[in-house]
Amino acid sequence: MPSIAADDGTRLHYAEHGDPGGRPVLLLAGFKAAATSWRFQIGPLVAAGHRVLAVDLRGHGQADRPASGVDMARRGCDIRDVLEGLDLRGVLVVGGSMGGNTIWSFLAQCAADRLTGVVIVDQTPKMLNTADWSHGFYGYDESNVDTYFAASIPRTGHGTPMWRRGRRLVRLLSAMRGVDPRLTPGELALLDDHARADWRPVIAVTELPVLFVAGAQSEFWPPSHAAAAAALAARGSSVVIPDDGHAANIEQPAAFNRALLDFARAL
């Protein structure tokens, strides 16, 4: 895979597909997932005429893996470095899970002039449940904010059990092959930073069109987060994919790809 250097010298990797003259689509995977997790999207996007770039930010896939110092602000800067380093313009940026909130980190720090639209894949903009936000991570609230993600990503008891997912599980395992489920201290620190963030103010001021996608059976949060987040945005819309879990683009790729391509055509 080709690579590009971030401003601190960290190597970020990307795989490029499709027409170099097509509208760029930048794909950002979720926590610990590699760029290869977009395997079910690349073909349809290429067939639609797009230039597709699936990116490994630091700590992902083939990118460099710093032991510490990776937080949401740094991840947002990595997006900046990819956009500027490859001189990408008119970009539709798609982020799955933590990759979605990494887009808000970028927009909190940088101008939106290189982007044309945003797609957020099953990621609530505020993981902490509070009196004014009930669409966060199941069981995570102000009573356990300091301990909930201290050692792992907790099991919530929500979503379809793995053994009942059938073909959805087969696709998930194939797309996530090689991911080490163990969490390093640096990854736990990143997870905690991610969990504490509130990106609603960034959504409220963005003028970009944004599509929020939710899996109806997400393991992590209620699908209501998509409509609630879309209501914050000036040009927000949302879709809930039935029989779909948190890895919405992997478990139900046909339905997800229809929503993604419909959104892209409307830009």
C-alpha positions as CSV (number, residue, x, y, z in Angstrom):
1,M,0.0,0.0,0.0
2,P,1.2,3.5,-0.7
3,S,1.8,5.8,2.3
4,I,2.0,9.4,3.2
5,A,3.7,11.1,6.2
6,A,1.7,13.0,8.8
7,D,3.1,16.3,10.0
8,D,4.9,14.4,12.9
9,G,6.5,11.9,10.5
10,T,4.0,9.0,11.3
11,R,3.3,7.0,8.1
12,L,-0.3,6.7,7.2
13,H,-1.3,4.1,4.5
14,Y,-4.0,4.1,1.9
15,A,-5.3,1.9,-0.9
16,E,-6.6,3.7,-4.0
17,H,-9.1,2.3,-6.5
18,G,-11.1,3.5,-9.4
19,D,-11.0,6.5,-11.8
20,P,-8.3,9.0,-10.7
21,G,-10.6,11.7,-12.2
22,G,-13.7,10.6,-10.3
23,R,-15.1,12.3,-7.2
24,P,-12.9,11.2,-4.3
25,V,-14.5,9.1,-1.5
26,L,-12.3,8.8,1.6
27,L,-13.1,5.7,3.8
28,L,-12.1,5.8,7.5
29,A,-12.5,2.6,9.5
30,G,-13.5,2.3,13.1
31,F,-11.5,1.6,16.3
32,K,-8.7,-0.9,15.5
33,A,-10.2,-1.8,12.1
34,A,-8.2,-1.7,9.0
35,A,-8.9,0.0,5.7
36,T,-9.7,-3.5,4.3
37,S,-12.9,-3.5,6.3
38,W,-14.4,-1.5,3.5
39,R,-14.0,-4.4,1.1
40,F,-17.8,-4.5,0.4
41,Q,-18.0,-0.8,-0.5
42,I,-15.0,-0.4,-2.8
43,G,-16.4,-2.3,-5.9
44,P,-19.8,-0.5,-5.9
45,L,-18.2,2.9,-5.4
46,V,-15.7,2.3,-8.3
47,A,-18.5,1.1,-10.5
48,A,-20.3,4.4,-9.8
49,G,-17.3,6.3,-11.1
50,H,-15.6,7.3,-7.9
51,R,-12.0,7.5,-6.9
52,V,-11.9,5.5,-3.7
53,L,-9.3,5.9,-1.0
54,A,-9.4,3.5,1.9
55,V,-7.2,4.9,4.6
56,D,-5.3,3.4,7.6
57,L,-4.9,6.2,10.1
58,R,-2.2,5.7,12.8
59,G,-2.7,2.6,14.8
60,H,-4.7,0.9,12.0
61,G,-3.8,-1.7,9.5
62,Q,-0.5,-1.0,7.8
63,A,0.0,2.5,9.3
64,D,2.5,3.2,12.0
65,R,1.4,2.3,15.5
66,P,2.6,4.8,18.1
67,A,2.5,3.3,21.6
68,S,1.0,6.5,23.1
69,G,-0.1,10.0,22.2
70,V,-3.0,9.1,19.9
71,D,-6.2,11.0,20.8
72,M,-9.2,12.2,18.8
73,A,-7.5,15.6,18.1
74,R,-4.5,13.8,16.6
75,R,-6.7,11.6,14.5
76,G,-8.5,14.6,13.1
77,C,-5.1,16.1,12.1
78,D,-4.3,12.8,10.3
79,I,-7.4,13.4,8.1
80,R,-6.0,16.9,7.4
81,D,-2.6,15.5,6.5
82,V,-4.1,12.9,4.1
83,L,-6.4,15.5,2.4
84,E,-3.5,18.0,2.0
85,G,-0.8,15.5,1.2
86,L,-2.8,14.0,-1.7
87,D,-4.4,17.4,-2.6
88,L,-7.9,15.9,-2.5
89,R,-10.8,18.2,-3.2
90,G,-14.6,17.7,-3.5
91,V,-14.3,14.7,-1.1
92,L,-17.1,12.6,0.3
93,V,-15.7,11.4,3.6
94,V,-17.2,8.2,5.1
95,G,-16.4,7.2,8.7
96,G,-17.4,4.0,10.5
97,S,-17.7,4.1,14.3
98,M,-14.8,6.0,15.7
99,G,-13.9,6.9,12.2
100,G,-17.1,8.9,12.1
101,N,-16.3,11.0,15.1
102,T,-12.8,11.5,13.8
103,I,-14.4,13.5,11.0
104,W,-15.9,15.8,13.5
105,S,-12.5,16.2,15.2
106,F,-11.1,17.2,11.8
107,L,-13.9,19.7,11.2
108,A,-13.5,21.1,14.7
109,Q,-9.9,22.0,13.8
110,C,-9.8,22.6,10.1
111,A,-11.8,24.2,7.3
112,A,-14.3,22.1,5.4
113,D,-13.4,23.5,2.0
114,R,-11.9,20.2,0.7
115,L,-15.1,18.2,1.6
116,T,-18.4,17.9,-0.3
117,G,-20.3,15.6,2.1
118,V,-20.0,13.4,5.2
119,V,-21.4,10.0,6.0
120,I,-21.3,8.7,9.6
121,V,-21.7,4.9,10.0
122,D,-23.3,3.9,13.3
123,Q,-21.6,6.3,15.6
124,T,-23.4,8.5,18.1
125,P,-21.8,12.0,18.4
126,K,-22.0,11.8,22.2
127,M,-21.3,8.4,23.9
128,L,-22.1,9.6,27.4
129,N,-25.8,9.4,28.3
130,T,-27.0,12.6,30.1
131,A,-30.2,14.4,30.8
132,D,-30.1,16.1,27.4
133,W,-28.8,13.0,25.4
134,S,-30.3,9.5,25.7
135,H,-28.6,8.1,22.5
136,G,-25.2,7.2,24.0
137,F,-23.4,3.9,24.7
138,Y,-25.7,1.5,26.6
139,G,-25.0,1.7,30.3
140,Y,-22.5,4.6,30.1
141,D,-23.5,7.6,32.2
142,E,-22.1,10.2,34.6
143,S,-22.0,7.6,37.4
144,N,-19.3,5.5,35.7
145,V,-17.6,7.9,33.4
146,D,-14.2,7.3,34.9
147,T,-14.4,3.5,34.9
148,Y,-16.7,2.2,32.2
149,F,-14.0,1.9,29.5
150,A,-11.0,1.4,31.8
151,A,-10.2,-2.1,30.7
152,S,-12.3,-3.0,27.7
153,I,-15.3,-2.3,25.6
154,P,-18.1,-3.6,27.8
155,R,-20.6,-6.1,26.6
156,T,-24.1,-4.4,26.6
157,G,-26.4,-7.4,26.0
158,H,-28.0,-5.5,23.1
159,G,-28.0,-6.5,19.4
160,T,-28.3,-9.9,17.7
161,P,-26.1,-12.5,19.4
162,M,-23.1,-13.5,17.2
163,W,-24.2,-17.1,16.8
164,R,-27.5,-15.9,15.3
165,R,-26.1,-13.5,12.6
166,G,-25.5,-16.1,9.9
167,R,-24.1,-14.5,6.7
168,R,-23.8,-11.3,8.6
169,L,-21.2,-13.0,10.9
170,V,-19.4,-14.5,8.0
171,R,-19.0,-11.1,6.4
172,L,-17.9,-9.5,9.7
173,L,-15.3,-12.1,10.3
174,S,-13.9,-11.9,6.7
175,A,-13.7,-8.1,6.9
176,M,-12.1,-7.9,10.3
177,R,-9.6,-10.8,9.9
178,G,-6.3,-10.2,11.6
179,V,-7.6,-7.6,14.2
180,D,-6.1,-8.2,17.6
181,P,-9.0,-7.9,20.2
182,R,-6.6,-7.1,23.0
183,L,-6.3,-3.4,24.0
184,T,-3.0,-1.7,24.7
185,P,-2.7,1.1,27.3
186,G,-2.5,3.6,24.4
187,E,-5.7,2.2,22.8
188,L,-7.5,2.3,26.1
189,A,-6.5,6.0,26.5
190,L,-7.8,6.7,23.0
191,L,-11.0,4.9,23.7
192,D,-11.5,6.9,26.9
193,D,-10.9,10.2,25.0
194,H,-13.4,9.1,22.3
195,A,-16.0,8.1,24.9
196,R,-15.9,11.5,26.7
197,A,-16.2,13.7,23.7
198,D,-19.3,15.6,22.6
199,W,-19.3,16.5,18.9
200,R,-22.8,17.9,18.8
201,P,-21.6,21.5,18.7
202,V,-19.5,20.7,15.6
203,I,-22.4,19.1,13.9
204,A,-24.6,22.1,14.6
205,V,-22.3,24.5,12.7
206,T,-21.4,22.3,9.7
207,E,-22.9,23.4,6.4
208,L,-22.0,20.2,4.7
209,P,-24.7,17.6,3.8
210,V,-24.4,14.8,6.3
211,L,-25.9,11.3,6.3
212,F,-26.1,9.4,9.6
213,V,-26.5,5.7,9.2
214,A,-27.6,3.4,12.1
215,G,-27.8,-0.3,12.5
216,A,-31.2,-1.2,13.9
217,Q,-29.6,-3.8,16.1
218,S,-26.4,-2.1,17.0
219,E,-24.6,-3.6,20.0
220,F,-23.5,-0.2,21.4
221,W,-26.3,2.4,21.2
222,P,-30.0,2.8,20.2
223,P,-30.5,3.5,16.5
224,S,-32.3,6.7,17.5
225,H,-28.9,8.4,17.5
226,A,-29.0,8.8,13.7
227,A,-32.2,10.9,13.6
228,A,-31.2,12.8,16.7
229,A,-27.8,13.7,15.2
230,A,-29.3,14.6,11.8
231,A,-31.7,17.0,13.5
232,L,-28.7,18.9,14.8
233,A,-27.2,19.5,11.3
234,A,-28.4,22.2,8.9
235,R,-28.4,19.6,6.0
236,G,-28.6,16.3,8.0
237,S,-30.5,13.1,7.0
238,S,-30.6,9.7,8.5
239,V,-31.3,6.1,7.7
240,V,-31.7,3.0,9.9
241,I,-30.8,-0.3,8.3
242,P,-32.9,-3.3,9.5
243,D,-31.3,-6.5,10.7
244,D,-28.0,-4.7,11.0
245,G,-25.5,-4.4,13.8
246,H,-22.8,-1.8,14.6
247,A,-20.6,-2.8,11.7
248,A,-23.5,-1.6,9.4
249,N,-21.5,-1.4,6.2
250,I,-20.2,-5.0,6.7
251,E,-23.2,-6.9,8.0
252,Q,-25.7,-5.5,5.5
253,P,-23.5,-4.2,2.6
254,A,-26.2,-4.1,-0.1
255,A,-28.6,-1.9,2.0
256,F,-25.7,0.3,3.2
257,N,-24.3,0.7,-0.3
258,R,-27.7,1.8,-1.7
259,A,-28.0,4.5,1.0
260,L,-24.4,5.6,0.4
261,L,-24.6,5.8,-3.4
262,D,-28.0,7.6,-3.2
263,F,-26.5,10.2,-0.9
264,A,-23.4,10.5,-3.2
265,R,-25.5,11.0,-6.3
266,A,-27.5,13.8,-4.6
267,L,-24.4,15.9,-3.7
